[in-house]
Amino acid sequence: MNNIDINIQTINKKIKEFLKKKNNPLKKITIIAVSKNQNIDKIKLAISSGINEFGENYVQEGINKIQKLKKHNNLIWHFIGKVQSNKTKLIAKNFDWCQTIDREKIAILLNKYRKKNLFPMNVLMQINISNETNKNGVCIKNYKKLAKIISLMPNLNFRGIMIMPSTKKEIIKKYDNYKKGSIIFHELKKKYQSIDTLSLGTSFDIEQSLLFQSNMIRIGRSIFKNKMI
């Protein structure tokens, strides 16, 4: 058994125990292995340990991995980095998901470049829930307008929202971010039938994100490092 396999088992156990404690043992949680800067061999170890969804921050690095791992035809690739308009064509043609739509222009371009012979691209709207100037995402006051725009794109499947909570250390502020994100998710879910995904949580806040009803967690360090964090 290798370190990556041990790490993944530990993460799954933590999630399972938390859900059981909250009387929700059957809830499905999707783990996205954040594989930026990881080599193909490490990704293959994660695949052999049951992971089939991967998140990439850099377009060309992600495409190189997608091409090298084509024989694994059950893999799902998420783009989770900042979307530059000049990269939208590559993202639309190569990735299954884009989690970081934060402005109208990006939604329009992804919709334009998504090939008609592919299924509609699964997308999340990234919200700057803490209104920090150094964070990406649509601001709170504009998310409803952007949500409507995304929902009208025929080549995009509007699945939900992605949130990066405050980087500040104050626990109260972080919990406030989680709560706001959960409220917005359920509000949008009532309005748009396709919405089913709240991407919230990383290696450092798995239990907190589950507490506020996240069902997709982006984990990098805790999977690929030699020791669990």
C-alpha positions as CSV (number, residue, x, y, z in Angstrom):
1,M,0.0,0.0,0.0
2,N,1.5,3.4,-1.0
3,N,1.2,6.8,0.7
4,I,-1.4,8.1,-1.7
5,D,-3.7,5.0,-1.2
6,I,-3.3,5.4,2.6
7,N,-4.1,9.2,2.3
8,I,-7.3,8.5,0.2
9,Q,-8.5,5.8,2.6
10,T,-8.0,8.2,5.5
11,I,-9.9,11.0,3.8
12,N,-12.8,8.7,2.9
13,K,-12.9,7.4,6.5
14,K,-13.0,11.0,7.8
15,I,-15.9,11.9,5.5
16,K,-17.8,8.7,6.3
17,E,-17.5,9.1,10.0
18,F,-18.5,12.7,9.9
19,L,-21.6,12.0,7.8
20,K,-22.5,9.1,10.1
21,K,-22.2,11.4,13.1
22,K,-24.6,13.9,11.4
23,N,-27.1,11.1,10.6
24,N,-26.5,11.4,6.8
25,P,-24.5,8.3,6.0
26,L,-25.7,7.9,2.4
27,K,-24.9,11.4,1.2
28,K,-22.6,11.3,-1.9
29,I,-19.5,13.5,-1.6
30,T,-17.4,13.9,-4.7
31,I,-13.7,14.2,-4.1
32,I,-11.7,16.3,-6.7
33,A,-8.0,15.4,-6.5
34,V,-6.2,18.7,-7.2
35,S,-3.4,17.4,-9.4
36,K,-1.6,20.6,-10.4
37,N,2.2,20.1,-10.3
38,Q,1.7,16.4,-9.8
39,N,3.3,13.9,-12.1
40,I,1.5,11.2,-14.1
41,D,2.8,8.4,-11.9
42,K,1.2,10.0,-8.8
43,I,-2.1,10.6,-10.6
44,K,-2.1,6.9,-11.7
45,L,-1.7,5.9,-8.1
46,A,-4.7,8.0,-7.2
47,I,-6.7,6.4,-10.0
48,S,-5.8,3.0,-8.7
49,S,-7.0,4.0,-5.3
50,G,-10.5,4.9,-6.6
51,I,-10.2,8.6,-7.6
52,N,-11.5,9.4,-11.0
53,E,-12.1,13.2,-10.9
54,F,-9.1,15.6,-11.1
55,G,-8.8,19.4,-10.9
56,E,-6.2,21.4,-12.8
57,N,-5.3,25.0,-12.4
58,Y,-3.2,25.5,-15.5
59,V,-4.6,24.9,-18.9
60,Q,-1.7,23.4,-20.8
61,E,-0.5,21.3,-17.9
62,G,-4.0,19.9,-17.6
63,I,-4.4,19.2,-21.3
64,N,-1.0,17.3,-21.3
65,K,-2.3,15.1,-18.5
66,I,-5.6,14.5,-20.2
67,Q,-3.9,13.4,-23.3
68,K,-1.5,11.1,-21.5
69,L,-4.2,9.5,-19.5
70,K,-6.7,9.0,-22.4
71,K,-6.8,5.3,-22.0
72,H,-8.5,5.8,-18.6
73,N,-11.8,6.7,-20.3
74,N,-13.8,7.1,-17.0
75,L,-11.8,10.1,-15.8
76,I,-13.5,13.5,-15.3
77,W,-11.4,16.6,-15.6
78,H,-12.2,19.9,-13.8
79,F,-10.6,23.2,-14.6
80,I,-10.4,25.0,-11.3
81,G,-8.0,27.9,-12.0
82,K,-8.6,31.5,-13.0
83,V,-10.1,31.5,-16.5
84,Q,-8.4,33.8,-19.0
85,S,-10.5,34.7,-22.0
86,N,-7.7,33.6,-24.4
87,K,-7.7,30.1,-22.9
88,T,-11.5,29.5,-23.1
89,K,-11.3,27.6,-26.4
90,L,-8.8,25.1,-25.0
91,I,-10.8,24.7,-21.7
92,A,-14.1,24.2,-23.6
93,K,-12.6,21.6,-25.9
94,N,-10.6,19.6,-23.4
95,F,-12.2,19.7,-19.9
96,D,-15.5,18.2,-18.6
97,W,-16.1,20.9,-16.0
98,C,-15.1,24.5,-15.4
99,Q,-15.6,25.5,-11.8
100,T,-14.5,29.1,-12.0
101,I,-16.9,31.2,-14.2
102,D,-16.8,34.6,-12.6
103,R,-18.0,36.9,-15.4
104,E,-20.3,37.1,-18.4
105,K,-17.6,37.1,-21.0
106,I,-16.2,33.8,-19.9
107,A,-19.6,32.1,-19.9
108,I,-20.2,33.4,-23.4
109,L,-16.9,32.2,-24.7
110,L,-17.0,28.8,-23.1
111,N,-20.5,28.3,-24.6
112,K,-19.3,29.5,-28.0
113,Y,-16.3,27.1,-28.1
114,R,-17.9,24.0,-26.6
115,K,-18.2,21.5,-29.5
116,K,-21.7,20.5,-30.4
117,N,-20.7,16.8,-30.5
118,L,-19.7,16.9,-26.8
119,F,-22.1,17.0,-23.9
120,P,-22.8,20.5,-22.5
121,M,-19.9,21.5,-20.3
122,N,-20.6,21.2,-16.6
123,V,-20.0,24.6,-15.0
124,L,-19.9,26.2,-11.6
125,M,-20.1,29.9,-10.9
126,Q,-17.3,31.0,-8.6
127,I,-18.4,33.5,-6.0
128,N,-16.1,35.8,-4.0
129,I,-18.0,35.1,-0.8
130,S,-15.7,37.0,1.5
131,N,-15.3,40.1,-0.9
132,E,-11.5,39.9,-0.6
133,T,-9.7,41.9,-3.3
134,N,-7.1,39.2,-3.8
135,K,-9.7,36.5,-4.6
136,N,-11.3,35.6,-7.8
137,G,-15.1,35.2,-8.2
138,V,-18.1,37.3,-8.9
139,C,-19.0,39.6,-6.1
140,I,-22.1,39.0,-3.9
141,K,-24.1,41.8,-5.4
142,N,-23.7,40.5,-9.0
143,Y,-24.1,36.7,-8.6
144,K,-27.8,36.6,-9.5
145,K,-27.3,38.4,-12.8
146,L,-24.4,36.1,-13.7
147,A,-26.4,33.0,-12.7
148,K,-29.2,33.9,-15.1
149,I,-26.7,34.5,-18.0
150,I,-25.1,31.1,-17.4
151,S,-28.4,29.3,-17.2
152,L,-29.3,30.5,-20.7
153,M,-26.2,29.1,-22.4
154,P,-27.2,26.0,-24.4
155,N,-23.7,24.4,-24.4
156,L,-23.2,24.9,-20.6
157,N,-24.8,22.8,-17.9
158,F,-25.2,25.1,-14.9
159,R,-24.5,22.8,-11.9
160,G,-23.9,25.1,-9.0
161,I,-21.4,27.3,-7.3
162,M,-17.7,27.1,-6.2
163,I,-16.5,29.0,-3.1
164,M,-13.1,29.7,-1.6
165,P,-13.7,30.8,2.0
166,S,-11.7,33.6,3.6
167,T,-8.0,33.0,4.1
168,K,-8.2,34.9,7.3
169,K,-7.6,32.9,10.4
170,E,-10.7,34.1,12.4
171,I,-12.9,31.0,12.7
172,I,-16.1,33.1,13.0
173,K,-15.4,34.9,9.7
174,K,-14.7,31.5,7.9
175,Y,-18.0,30.0,9.3
176,D,-19.8,33.1,8.1
177,N,-18.5,32.5,4.6
178,Y,-19.6,28.8,4.7
179,K,-23.0,29.8,5.9
180,K,-23.4,32.5,3.2
181,G,-22.3,30.0,0.5
182,S,-24.8,27.4,1.7
183,I,-27.6,29.9,1.7
184,I,-26.8,31.1,-1.9
185,F,-26.5,27.5,-3.1
186,H,-30.0,26.5,-1.8
187,E,-31.5,29.7,-3.1
188,L,-30.1,29.0,-6.6
189,K,-31.1,25.4,-6.4
190,K,-34.7,26.4,-6.0
191,K,-34.6,28.6,-9.0
192,Y,-32.6,26.4,-11.5
193,Q,-33.4,22.8,-11.9
194,S,-29.9,21.8,-13.0
195,I,-28.2,22.9,-9.9
196,D,-27.0,20.2,-7.6
197,T,-23.3,21.0,-6.7
198,L,-21.8,23.0,-3.9
199,S,-18.0,22.9,-4.4
200,L,-16.7,24.0,-1.0
201,G,-13.8,22.6,1.0
202,T,-10.2,21.7,0.7
203,S,-7.6,19.6,2.6
204,F,-7.8,22.0,5.6
205,D,-11.5,22.3,6.1
206,I,-13.2,19.0,5.1
207,E,-15.5,18.7,8.2
208,Q,-16.4,22.4,8.2
209,S,-17.4,22.3,4.6
210,L,-19.5,19.2,5.1
211,L,-21.2,20.8,8.1
212,F,-22.5,23.5,5.7
213,Q,-23.7,20.9,3.1
214,S,-20.9,20.9,0.6
215,N,-21.0,17.9,-1.7
216,M,-17.8,18.4,-3.7
217,I,-14.4,18.9,-2.0
218,R,-11.2,19.9,-3.7
219,I,-8.3,18.0,-2.1
220,G,-4.6,18.3,-3.1
221,R,-2.1,18.2,-0.4
222,S,-3.8,15.6,1.8
223,I,-3.9,13.2,-1.2
224,F,-0.5,13.7,-2.8
225,K,1.8,14.5,0.1
226,N,3.9,11.8,1.8
227,K,2.1,12.4,5.1
228,M,-1.5,13.3,5.8
229,I,-2.2,16.8,6.9
